Amino acid sequence: MTTTSQLDELLALALGATATLPPPEEAAKVHRRLVTEIRLRLPGAERAAAAAPVRSREWYRHHQAMDAARDALEVVGGEPDLHVGPTAAAIRLAELARRLRELSTYPVDGEARS
């Protein structure tokens, strides 16, 4: 399970990639970690949406986070392409990081949140 500090470190690394342009292998490793974390947190968002009153602001907020994360996974969430340029890889990392940041408030199965 990823701790809060590990998650913060991952997000900082991914969001900072556009400034540092990591090598393809490092970008691919971060990419895989981001995709894994997003997939682990989506069920928590789904449970929160199911528990919220339908069509309430809370319900829409949960659905917006889920839809954006699913869209990002569909567009850039596949296996990272090591042949894409460093700028494109960094942009993909930043997009995944933004989606993970939105989902970071949702617990992973078996994880307690306060």
N, C-alpha and C positions, 0 to 999 in steps of 0.2 A: 504494500500500500504506500502511496506517495504521501509524504508529510507536507504540511503547509509550506515549510521552508523549501523543500524540494520543488514543489509546484511553483512557488515564487521564483526560484532560480531558473526553472525551465521556461517560464513566461518571459523573464528578463532576457534570457539567452535568445529566445526566438524573436522577441520584439526588437532586440538590438542587432539582429542579423543584417538588417538593411544598412547599418552603419559599418559593420565589421566584415561582411561578406565571407562567411565561413567556407572552408573547402567543401567540395561535394560530399565527401564521406561523413563529415561532421554534420552538415546540413541534413543528410539522409537520416542520421541517427536521431537528431532532434525531431525531425518530421515524424518518424515512427513513434517516438515517445508522445508527441502531441496527439496523434491520431488515437493511440491507445488510451490516453487520459480522457479524450472526448468521448470515446465509445464507452468507457467505464462510467462516466457521469451522466450520460443521456438517460438511463433508466431512472435515476434520481429525479431528473427534471420531469420525466413522464409521470412519476408518482406524485410529484408536487402539483402538476397540472390536473391530474385526476382528482386530487383532494380539494382543489380550489373550486369555488362556485363558478359554474359555466358562464362564460362571457363577462366575468369580472375583470378588473384591471390586472389582478394577480394571475388569472387564467391566461389572459393575453400575453402577459410578460413571460410566463413559462413557455408558452407556445412559440413566441417570437425567438427565444433563446434556442429552443429545440430545432425550429425550422432553419435558423441561420447556421447552426452546427451541422445539421444534416446536409444543407446545401454545400457548405465548405467541404465536408467529407466526400460528397459526390464529385465536386469539381477538382479539388486538390488533395483529397484524402487517400488516394491510391498509393501504391508503392512509389517512393520517390524516384524521380528520373535523374540519374547521375550525369546525364548528358546535357541537362538544361543549364543555362548560364547561372552564375552565382547570384546575379540580381534577381532573376526570376525565382530561384530557389528561396532567396531571402523574403521575397514578397509572399510566397506561399506559406513560409513559416510564420510570417506576421499575421496572415489571415487566420491560420489555424490557432495561433496564440490568442487572437482576439476572441474567437469562439470559445476557446477553453477558459479564458478569463470570465466570460459570461456564465459558463457552467460550473466554475470553481466553487460556487456557493452550494451546489447540490452534492449530497453525499454519495460516495461509492457504496455499493452493496456491502453491508456489514460495518460501515464506518459511521461512527456517531458524530453528529454535528451539534454544536451548542448555539 
